[in-house]
Each structure stands twice: as structure tokens, then as C-alpha cells.
Amino acid sequence: MPNAAHRDVRNRVEDFLTNEKTDKDLSKGVLDLVLSAWRSTGEKVTRILGVLVILAIFFMLIATKGVQEFSISGVKVANLHLVGAAIPPLMAVLLLRALMLDVDARLLSNSYFELTRQAFPGLRKSELDSIIAPSDLLIVIDTSSALKGTLLGKILNMAARVEASFFISLPGAFSIYAYVKIFSFLHVTNPLTWISLSLSVVLYSLALAIGFLSPSVQGG
């Protein structure tokens, strides 16, 4: 059974296609726009993931004293412990942004598959739409029927789920590590440590809520 979000997408696509001014060329143009927006959203998520990795490495260098100081535009920053305390909330903000983009990508993917199903049944029946569709990190899409039941299809689906679980669980594990280090190099009475921790808890809670409530992908 399609969820409420998917039913809403289906209704919107039906309203668009039944409009007397909607012809095949307009439908194709909209399909191209949806596909382009979906790919662009996936690229933004990938860039955010890259920044998260860089921040995590930088924090570990600070925590292990591999970096003592650094300069930005000629301004030297010597107290890297304070900088380290700001990294977990910043990572939480980026994770939250990535999951918000993931919701956009899921809605775009549902719109894409609904458009192909209703406006281009040949494309849907041949499953060429699944081949053309972007492969996003956070979205688990069942493989096309050509691979379903095969060993490769099962491996791909399992890998996609492991990948998604890894992305969701790793930031939480890193946060625990980060705050063990932060409380070790900043005194427990330092208000910055508690401000940092409070912000991270709130932001990660929002991220988990978005991940839990986000619509499923109705593709494949």
C-alpha cells in the first residue's frame, strides 16, 4: 500500500496529466526537470558527506594533538580545543541538512516514477526508468525486476541497506567519541561544553525524526 506522501504525489501527477494543456512534450520536459533536480540533490548530499568526513578527520587531529594551531587568512587560531567543541554541532547541522535534502530526493524520485508510470508506460514497463534513475547514497531503491531474485540483485539491495544504516549510525557513534574527548580537554564546568552538547542532542534528535518520518521510495 502506498503511504500518504506517495498518494499525494500520485494525485498531483494525475492532476498534471489530466490538464487539457498538458501534452506529451510538456510531460517530457517536466520529467527531465524532475530527473535533473533529483540528480542535483544527490550531488549536494555527496558534497555534504565529504565535508563531514573532513570535519571528523580534523577533530581527531585536534583530539590527538596532531594539529596544534592553524591560520585562516593570516589569523592564527591557537586554542583548538574550543574549535573542537564547535565541530560536533556543526556536523549535526550538516547531517540535518543532508537528511532534509534526502526527503526532497525521495519526493522527486516518487514523482519521477509516477510520471513514467502514468505518462510513459513503455518506459515504465521496460524498466528503463529504473536504469536511468540516479543512485543516491541515502535512498534504498529495490533493483529492477531484471535483477530481482538473482544473487547480484540480493547483494545490491543488501549493500544499499548496509550503506544507509552505516550513514545513520556512524554520526551518533562519532558524537559519543567526540564528547568523551571534549570533556577530557575542556573542564566539565566550561559552559561551552554543555552548549555544544545541548545543540548536538537537539540537532541529532531532529535528524533522527526526519529520517524516521521521511517518505519511502516507490520505485523499482
DRENLUMRO-471533 format. One record per residue (C-alpha): residue in three letters; x, y, z; residue number from 0. Coordinates in steps of 0.1 Angstrom, whole numbers, plus 5000, padded with zeros to 4 digits. Each point is the difference from the previous one (the first is absolute). Example, Ala and Ser with C-alpha at 12.3 -4.5 7.8 and 13.67 -1.06 7.14 Angstrom:
! DRENLUMRO-471533
NODE res    X    Y    Z   n
NODE ALA 5123 4955 5078   0
NODE SER 5014 5034 4993   1
This chain:
! DRENLUMRO-471533
NODE res    X    Y    Z   n
NODE MET 5000 5000 5000   0
NODE PRO 5014 5034 4991   1
NODE ASN 5005 5024 5029   2
NODE ALA 4983 5034 5003   3
NODE ALA 5030 5018 4985   4
NODE HIS 5000 4978 4970   5
NODE ARG 4962 5002 4996   6
NODE ASP 5004 5038 5000   7
NODE VAL 5027 4998 4973   8
NODE ARG 4978 4977 4979   9
NODE ASN 4970 5024 5003  10
NODE ARG 5022 5029 4990  11
NODE VAL 5013 4981 4969  12
NODE GLU 4965 4990 4990  13
NODE ASP 4988 5037 5003  14
NODE PHE 5029 5011 4978  15
NODE LEU 4995 4974 4974  16
NODE THR 4962 5004 4997  17
NODE ASN 5003 5038 4995  18
NODE GLU 4989 5007 4964  19
NODE LYS 5031 5021 4994  20
NODE THR 5024 4972 5009  21
NODE ASP 5013 4983 4969  22
NODE LYS 5028 4974 4995  23
NODE ASP 5027 5026 4995  24
NODE LEU 4991 5018 5032  25
NODE SER 4999 4967 5019  26
NODE LYS 5035 4991 4986  27
NODE GLY 5013 5034 5010  28
NODE VAL 4987 4997 5035  29
NODE LEU 5015 4965 5003  30
NODE ASP 5034 5013 4989  31
NODE LEU 4997 5028 5026  32
NODE VAL 4991 4975 5028  33
NODE LEU 5029 4977 4990  34
NODE SER 5024 5029 4999  35
NODE ALA 4989 5013 5034  36
NODE TRP 5003 4965 5015  37
NODE ARG 5036 4997 4987  38
NODE SER 5009 5034 5013  39
NODE THR 4986 4992 5034  40
NODE GLY 5021 4968 5002  41
NODE GLU 5031 5020 4990  42
NODE LYS 4994 5025 5029  43
NODE VAL 4996 4971 5025  44
NODE THR 5033 4986 4987  45
NODE ARG 5018 5033 5005  46
NODE ILE 4986 5002 5036  47
NODE LEU 5013 4965 5007  48
NODE GLY 5034 5011 4988  49
NODE VAL 5000 5030 5024  50
NODE LEU 4989 4977 5029  51
NODE VAL 5030 4977 4994  52
NODE ILE 5024 5029 4999  53
NODE LEU 4986 5014 5033  54
NODE ALA 5002 4966 5016  55
NODE ILE 5037 4996 4990  56
NODE PHE 5007 5036 5012  57
NODE PHE 4984 4993 5033  58
NODE MET 5021 4968 5005  59
NODE LEU 5031 5019 4992  60
NODE ILE 4991 5026 5027  61
NODE ALA 4991 4973 5025  62
NODE THR 5033 4981 4995  63
NODE LYS 5020 5033 4999  64
NODE GLY 5010 4993 4964  65
NODE VAL 4991 5036 4993  66
NODE GLN 5011 5027 5024  67
NODE GLU 4989 5031 4982  68
NODE PHE 4988 5013 4966  69
NODE SER 4996 5033 4981  70
NODE ILE 4971 5014 4981  71
NODE SER 5008 5030 4978  72
NODE GLY 5030 5008 5021  73
NODE VAL 4981 4997 5033  74
NODE LYS 5016 4973 5022  75
NODE VAL 4977 4978 5021  76
NODE ALA 5018 4985 5029  77
NODE ASN 4973 4987 5024  78
NODE LEU 4988 4971 4978  79
NODE HIS 4982 4984 5029  80
NODE LEU 4973 5027 4997  81
NODE VAL 4999 4994 4963  82
NODE GLY 4997 4962 5007  83
NODE ALA 4969 5006 5022  84
NODE ALA 4983 5018 4971  85
NODE ILE 5005 4972 4975  86
NODE PRO 4974 4975 5012  87
NODE PRO 4971 5025 4999  88
NODE LEU 5012 5011 4965  89
NODE MET 5000 4964 4989  90
NODE ALA 4965 4996 5014  91
NODE VAL 4989 5029 4980  92
NODE LEU 5015 4985 4968  93
NODE LEU 4984 4966 5007  94
NODE LEU 4966 5017 5006  95
NODE ARG 5004 5018 4966  96
NODE ALA 5010 4968 4983  97
NODE LEU 4969 4982 5013  98
NODE MET 4978 5030 4990  99
NODE LEU 5014 4997 4965 100
NODE ASP 4994 4963 5001 101
NODE VAL 4963 5006 5006 102
NODE ASP 5000 5023 4969 103
NODE ALA 5017 4972 4980 104
NODE ARG 4975 4974 5012 105
NODE LEU 4971 5023 4989 106
NODE LEU 5017 5006 4967 107
NODE SER 5006 4963 4994 108
NODE ASN 4963 4992 5008 109
NODE SER 4990 5028 4975 110
NODE TYR 5023 4986 4974 111
NODE PHE 4987 4965 5002 112
NODE GLU 4964 5011 5001 113
NODE LEU 5006 5021 4969 114
NODE THR 5015 4971 4981 115
NODE ARG 4973 4976 5012 116
NODE GLN 4971 5023 4989 117
NODE ALA 5014 5020 4971 118
NODE PHE 5026 4976 4986 119
NODE PRO 4988 4964 5006 120
NODE GLY 5024 4986 4975 121
NODE LEU 5029 5015 5019 122
NODE ARG 4986 4986 5033 123
NODE LYS 4992 4966 4986 124
NODE SER 5035 4996 4985 125
NODE GLU 5015 5012 5034 126
NODE LEU 5023 5023 4981 127
NODE ASP 4988 5027 5024 128
NODE SER 5017 4981 5029 129
NODE ILE 5032 4997 4980 130
NODE ILE 5000 5038 4992 131
NODE ALA 4991 5010 5036 132
NODE PRO 5029 5013 5022 133
NODE SER 5015 4978 5026 134
NODE ASP 4999 5020 5033 135
NODE LEU 5019 4992 5031 136
NODE LEU 4971 5003 5025 137
NODE ILE 4972 4986 4979 138
NODE VAL 4995 4962 4999 139
NODE ILE 4983 4991 4967 140
NODE ASP 4992 4964 4991 141
NODE THR 5018 4988 4970 142
NODE SER 4981 4996 4967 143
NODE SER 4981 4968 4993 144
NODE ALA 5028 4990 4977 145
NODE LEU 5022 4995 5031 146
NODE LYS 4974 4990 5025 147
NODE GLY 5005 4964 5012 148
NODE THR 5036 5000 4988 149
NODE LEU 5030 4998 5022 150
NODE LEU 5012 5034 4987 151
NODE GLY 4967 5016 5007 152
NODE LYS 5000 4987 5036 153
NODE ILE 5035 5012 5006 154
NODE LEU 4992 5034 4986 155
NODE ASN 4970 5004 5023 156
NODE MET 5019 4988 5030 157
NODE ALA 5029 5024 4992 158
NODE ALA 4976 5029 4997 159
NODE ARG 4984 4993 5034 160
NODE VAL 5034 4996 5017 161
NODE GLU 5011 5032 4984 162
NODE ALA 4970 5019 5013 163
NODE SER 5003 4985 5035 164
NODE PHE 5036 5009 5001 165
NODE PHE 4993 5036 4991 166
NODE ILE 4973 5003 5027 167
NODE SER 5020 4982 5028 168
NODE LEU 5035 5014 4994 169
NODE PRO 4993 5036 5010 170
NODE GLY 4985 4989 5033 171
NODE ALA 5030 4978 5007 172
NODE PHE 5024 5028 4991 173
NODE SER 4981 5025 5022 174
NODE ILE 5005 4977 5030 175
NODE TYR 5037 4998 4993 176
NODE ALA 5001 5038 4994 177
NODE TYR 4984 5009 5033 178
NODE VAL 5022 4976 5020 179
NODE LYS 5030 5019 4985 180
NODE ILE 4984 5035 5005 181
NODE PHE 4993 4993 5037 182
NODE SER 5035 4988 5004 183
NODE PHE 5017 5031 4986 184
NODE LEU 4975 5026 5011 185
NODE HIS 4990 5002 5037 186
NODE VAL 4965 4986 5008 187
NODE THR 4990 5034 5014 188
NODE ASN 5008 5017 4967 189
NODE PRO 4966 5013 4986 190
NODE LEU 5012 4995 4965 191
NODE THR 5001 4962 5004 192
NODE TRP 4964 4999 5012 193
NODE ILE 4988 5025 4973 194
NODE SER 5017 4978 4974 195
NODE LEU 4985 4968 5014 196
NODE SER 4965 5015 5002 197
NODE LEU 5001 5013 4964 198
NODE SER 5012 4966 4988 199
NODE VAL 4973 4981 5019 200
NODE VAL 4972 5023 4986 201
NODE LEU 5013 4999 4964 202
NODE TYR 5006 4962 5000 203
NODE SER 4966 4995 5014 204
NODE LEU 4985 5020 4972 205
NODE ALA 5021 4981 4975 206
NODE LEU 4987 4966 5014 207
NODE ALA 4964 5013 4999 208
NODE ILE 5004 5010 4963 209
NODE GLY 5016 4967 4991 210
NODE PHE 4972 4980 5018 211
NODE LEU 4972 5020 4985 212
NODE SER 5013 5005 4965 213
NODE PRO 4980 4984 4972 214
NODE SER 5010 4968 4985 215
NODE VAL 5011 4996 4964 216
NODE GLN 4974 4985 4977 217
NODE GLY 5022 4990 4972 218
NODE GLY 5015 4968 4985 219
